[in-house]
Amino acid sequence: MNFFIFLITLFFFKLSYAIDINDSVKSTIENNSKVKIAYEKLIESKEIIEKSFGNKLPSITSTISGTYTSSEDKTATSSTTPETFTDKYKITITQNLFDGGVNNLEIDRSNILYNNEILNFKKKIQELILNAIEGYLTVINFQKSLDVNKKNYDSVSRFLDETKTRYELGSATLYDLQNAESAFALAETSLFIANQNYIISKKTFKRIVSKEAINLEDVIDINVDINFENMLTNVKNNNLDLLLLKNDILNKEFLLSKEKNSKKPSLDLSASAEYSDAGRIDSGTESTKGTIALTLTVPIFQQNIDKSDIRKYQSQRLQSELLYNDYLEDLEIQASDLFKNYQISKSNLNLNLKRIKSIETSLQIIQEEFNIGTKSITDLIDEESELLLVKEQYFEARKDHFLNYFKIKALESSLIDLFSEYLPKYN
């Protein structure tokens, strides 16, 4: 009874330490330095908005000065040394009343730039999420490959021992023995490769996720029919790179408008108050004065620089539009290619699953026929090797199918939404 309780406790203890995709993604986001760097850049860029709003506020300056003067006056009958001290206190307030809309445009532009940083932040996290998922799926793939290679190695080892015995008894040919030895050498090499792949995949997983690849849960099941037209619409509306290019067009438009508006007159209001105390040390004079001024600045001529700058920004906007349209066409190709790969991997997954069942049935029949002497050991080895190959193809197709699904979500920029609860707060 106590032993039974111990087994149950051990079972749940292992489950509690199992790692799934959510755990992998969460750990990647929390521990990857690239996320922290991207987050700090995002926080830094927010100050651009604060600065642009600050340009609309009045500026206040104050000055304090003190001047001491000593001189010597001589006459035929006397000599004096007058000393003077002058102190001034001045405060000035300046407020822009009209700037042609330049400040408002800069505020709008700063919001675009901040939005760009949000998009770049999401892009970086989405890349890491996809890396974590791929690392996770790769470990599971190579783990399964290692398992079937171990079974194949054990089977081929048994076949080799049995063939040696049969050859010594004269019931197996030299060809059978050589074939069994060749199959064993191949199985040994395949097992070594499978083991190395598994070791490397775990190291890669740890590098990305910052966790050991222990007890990875293999409970992923994706059987989703994806409509290409809906997928393409989502890509065109939400792709992060495309949104960045769209923002770049807006940024260039703001720069162009800002350049045009900077040629308009500007009006500033300033007010100042000044206090001074000047004169001899022993007999000073005090004065106060206030000033209010309106300053109108009208650009007249700047050696054709104005038109040149405008043409420059017009050209930059056109370049951004061309890049946007070009990337939009590339996205359609990427979407088509990913959709094709998803459908192919789904088809390969189902096909290889059917082939595995078929070969397992065939292997059972060949084993029975071998036992009664109607099939050779070579037939048995060949079928066992075929089963290994198809199983590895199945595992690879399974990994590709899952990964293609997540790649589609990444292209739609909806992958990050699946794990939004793990994102740091940035608004």
Backbone hydrogen bonds, N-H to C=O, Kabsch-Sander energy under -0.5 kcal/mol:
donor,donor_aa,acceptor,acceptor_aa,energy
5,I,1,M,-2.1
6,F,2,N,-2.2
7,L,3,F,-2.1
8,I,4,F,-2.0
9,T,5,I,-2.5
10,L,6,F,-2.5
11,F,7,L,-2.3
12,F,8,I,-2.2
13,F,9,T,-2.1
14,K,10,L,-2.1
15,L,11,F,-2.0
16,S,12,F,-2.2
17,Y,13,F,-0.7
17,Y,14,K,-0.8
18,A,15,L,-1.7
19,I,215,N,-2.2
24,S,20,D,-2.0
25,V,21,I,-2.7
26,K,22,N,-2.7
27,S,23,D,-2.4
28,T,24,S,-2.0
29,I,25,V,-2.5
30,E,26,K,-2.2
31,N,27,S,-1.9
32,N,28,T,-2.2
35,V,32,N,-0.8
36,K,32,N,-1.2
37,I,33,S,-2.4
38,A,34,K,-2.3
39,Y,35,V,-2.3
40,E,36,K,-2.2
41,K,37,I,-2.1
42,L,38,A,-1.7
43,I,39,Y,-2.2
44,E,40,E,-2.5
45,S,41,K,-2.2
46,K,42,L,-1.1
47,E,43,I,-0.6
47,E,44,E,-1.3
48,I,45,S,-1.5
49,I,45,S,-0.6
49,I,46,K,-0.7
50,E,46,K,-1.3
51,K,47,E,-2.4
52,S,48,I,-2.1
53,F,49,I,-2.1
54,G,50,E,-1.8
55,N,51,K,-1.0
56,K,53,F,-1.4
57,L,54,G,-1.0
59,S,94,T,-2.7
61,T,92,T,-2.6
63,T,90,K,-2.9
65,S,88,K,-2.2
67,T,86,T,-3.3
69,T,84,T,-3.1
71,S,82,P,-2.0
73,D,80,T,-3.4
75,T,78,S,-3.3
80,T,73,D,-3.2
84,T,69,T,-3.0
85,F,279,G,-1.9
86,T,67,T,-3.1
87,D,277,D,-2.0
88,K,65,S,-2.8
89,Y,275,Y,-3.0
90,K,63,T,-2.6
91,I,273,A,-2.2
92,T,61,T,-3.2
93,I,271,A,-3.2
94,T,59,S,-2.7
95,Q,269,L,-3.3
97,L,267,L,-2.9
98,F,267,L,-1.8
102,V,99,D,-0.7
105,L,101,G,-2.1
106,E,102,V,-2.1
107,I,103,N,-2.0
108,D,104,N,-2.2
109,R,105,L,-2.5
110,S,106,E,-2.4
111,N,107,I,-1.7
112,I,108,D,-1.6
113,L,109,R,-2.4
114,Y,110,S,-2.2
115,N,111,N,-2.4
116,N,112,I,-2.1
117,E,113,L,-1.6
118,I,114,Y,-1.9
119,L,115,N,-2.3
120,N,116,N,-2.7
121,F,117,E,-2.4
122,K,118,I,-2.6
123,K,119,L,-2.6
124,K,120,N,-2.4
125,I,121,F,-2.2
126,Q,122,K,-2.8
127,E,123,K,-2.2
128,L,124,K,-2.0
129,I,125,I,-2.6
130,L,126,Q,-2.4
131,N,127,E,-2.2
132,A,128,L,-2.6
133,I,129,I,-2.5
134,E,130,L,-2.6
135,G,131,N,-2.6
136,Y,132,A,-2.3
137,L,133,I,-2.8
138,T,134,E,-2.3
139,V,135,G,-1.9
140,I,136,Y,-1.9
141,N,137,L,-2.5
142,F,138,T,-2.6
143,Q,139,V,-2.4
144,K,140,I,-2.3
145,S,141,N,-2.2
146,L,142,F,-2.3
147,D,143,Q,-2.0
148,V,144,K,-2.2
149,N,145,S,-1.9
150,K,146,L,-2.2
151,K,147,D,-2.0
152,N,148,V,-2.4
153,Y,149,N,-2.6
154,D,150,K,-2.4
155,S,151,K,-2.5
156,V,152,N,-3.0
157,S,153,Y,-2.4
158,R,154,D,-2.0
159,F,155,S,-2.5
160,L,156,V,-2.5
161,D,157,S,-2.3
162,E,158,R,-2.4
163,T,159,F,-2.6
164,K,160,L,-2.5
165,T,161,D,-2.0
166,R,162,E,-2.6
167,Y,163,T,-2.8
168,E,164,K,-2.1
169,L,165,T,-1.5
170,G,166,R,-0.7
170,G,167,Y,-0.6
171,S,166,R,-2.4
172,A,166,R,-1.0
177,L,173,T,-1.9
178,Q,174,L,-2.9
179,N,175,Y,-2.5
180,A,176,D,-2.1
181,E,177,L,-2.5
182,S,178,Q,-2.3
183,A,179,N,-2.4
184,F,180,A,-2.2
185,A,181,E,-2.2
186,L,182,S,-2.2
187,A,183,A,-2.5
188,E,184,F,-2.5
189,T,185,A,-2.1
190,S,186,L,-2.8
191,L,187,A,-2.2
192,F,188,E,-1.9
193,I,189,T,-2.5
194,A,190,S,-2.5
195,N,191,L,-2.3
196,Q,192,F,-2.4
197,N,193,I,-2.7
198,Y,194,A,-1.9
199,I,195,N,-2.2
200,I,196,Q,-2.7
201,S,197,N,-2.3
202,K,198,Y,-1.8
203,K,199,I,-1.9
204,T,200,I,-2.5
205,F,201,S,-2.2
206,K,202,K,-2.3
207,R,203,K,-2.1
208,I,204,T,-1.9
209,V,205,F,-3.3
210,S,206,K,-2.1
214,I,212,E,-2.1
217,E,19,I,-2.9
219,V,217,E,-0.9
223,N,221,D,-0.6
226,I,224,V,-0.7
227,N,225,D,-0.5
228,F,226,I,-0.6
231,M,227,N,-2.4
232,L,228,F,-2.9
233,T,229,E,-2.2
234,N,230,N,-2.3
235,V,231,M,-2.2
236,K,232,L,-2.5
237,N,233,T,-1.8
238,N,234,N,-2.3
239,N,235,V,-2.2
243,L,239,N,-2.3
244,L,240,L,-2.1
245,L,241,D,-1.9
246,K,242,L,-2.2
247,N,243,L,-2.3
248,D,244,L,-1.7
249,I,245,L,-1.5
250,L,246,K,-1.9
251,N,247,N,-2.8
252,K,248,D,-2.2
253,E,249,I,-2.1
254,F,250,L,-2.4
255,L,251,N,-2.3
256,L,252,K,-2.2
257,S,253,E,-2.7
258,K,254,F,-2.8
259,E,255,L,-2.2
260,K,256,L,-2.2
261,N,257,S,-2.8
262,S,258,K,-1.7
263,K,260,K,-1.2
264,K,261,N,-1.7
266,S,297,T,-2.2
267,L,98,F,-2.8
268,D,295,T,-2.4
269,L,95,Q,-3.2
270,S,293,A,-2.8
271,A,93,I,-2.6
272,S,291,T,-2.8
273,A,91,I,-2.1
274,E,289,K,-3.0
275,Y,89,Y,-2.8
276,S,287,S,-2.9
277,D,87,D,-2.3
278,A,285,T,-2.9
280,R,283,S,-0.8
281,I,83,E,-2.3
283,S,280,R,-0.6
285,T,278,A,-3.5
287,S,276,S,-2.7
289,K,274,E,-2.4
291,T,272,S,-2.8
293,A,270,S,-3.1
295,T,268,D,-3.0
296,L,294,L,-0.5
297,T,266,S,-3.0
297,T,295,T,-0.6
298,V,296,L,-0.5
305,I,302,Q,-1.9
308,S,304,N,-1.4
309,D,305,I,-2.5
310,I,306,D,-2.0
311,R,307,K,-2.4
312,K,308,S,-1.9
313,Y,309,D,-2.2
314,Q,310,I,-2.1
315,S,311,R,-2.1
316,Q,312,K,-2.1
317,R,313,Y,-2.2
318,L,314,Q,-2.0
319,Q,315,S,-2.3
320,S,316,Q,-2.1
321,E,317,R,-2.1
322,L,318,L,-2.2
323,L,319,Q,-2.3
324,Y,320,S,-2.2
325,N,321,E,-2.3
326,D,322,L,-2.3
327,Y,323,L,-2.5
328,L,324,Y,-2.1
329,E,325,N,-1.6
330,D,326,D,-1.7
331,L,327,Y,-2.6
332,E,328,L,-1.5
333,I,329,E,-1.5
334,Q,330,D,-2.8
335,A,331,L,-3.0
336,S,332,E,-2.1
337,D,333,I,-2.6
338,L,334,Q,-2.7
339,F,335,A,-2.5
340,K,336,S,-2.3
341,N,337,D,-2.5
342,Y,338,L,-2.5
343,Q,339,F,-2.2
344,I,340,K,-2.6
345,S,341,N,-2.8
346,K,342,Y,-1.9
347,S,343,Q,-2.2
348,N,344,I,-3.2
349,L,345,S,-2.1
350,N,346,K,-1.9
351,L,347,S,-2.6
352,N,348,N,-2.9
353,L,349,L,-1.6
354,K,350,N,-1.9
355,R,351,L,-2.3
356,I,352,N,-2.3
357,K,353,L,-1.8
358,S,354,K,-2.2
359,I,355,R,-2.9
360,E,356,I,-2.7
361,T,357,K,-1.8
362,S,358,S,-2.3
363,L,359,I,-3.3
364,Q,360,E,-1.8
365,I,361,T,-1.9
366,I,362,S,-2.7
367,Q,363,L,-2.3
368,E,364,Q,-1.8
369,E,365,I,-2.4
370,F,366,I,-2.6
371,N,367,Q,-1.9
372,I,368,E,-1.2
373,G,370,F,-0.8
374,T,369,E,-2.6
375,K,369,E,-1.0
380,L,376,S,-1.4
381,I,377,I,-2.6
382,D,378,T,-2.6
383,E,379,D,-1.8
384,E,380,L,-2.1
385,S,381,I,-2.4
386,E,382,D,-2.1
387,L,383,E,-2.1
388,L,384,E,-2.0
389,L,385,S,-2.3
390,V,386,E,-2.4
391,K,387,L,-2.3
392,E,388,L,-2.2
393,Q,389,L,-2.1
394,Y,390,V,-2.3
395,F,391,K,-2.4
396,E,392,E,-2.2
397,A,393,Q,-2.5
398,R,394,Y,-2.4
399,K,395,F,-2.3
400,D,396,E,-2.7
401,H,397,A,-2.5
402,F,398,R,-2.1
403,L,399,K,-2.8
404,N,400,D,-2.9
405,Y,401,H,-1.6
406,F,402,F,-1.9
407,K,403,L,-2.3
408,I,404,N,-2.0
409,K,405,Y,-1.9
410,A,406,F,-1.9
411,L,407,K,-2.4
412,E,408,I,-2.1
413,S,410,A,-0.8
414,S,409,K,-2.7
415,L,409,K,-1.3
418,L,414,S,-0.9
418,L,415,L,-0.9
419,F,415,L,-0.5
419,F,416,I,-0.8
420,S,417,D,-1.1
422,Y,419,F,-1.8
423,L,420,S,-1.5
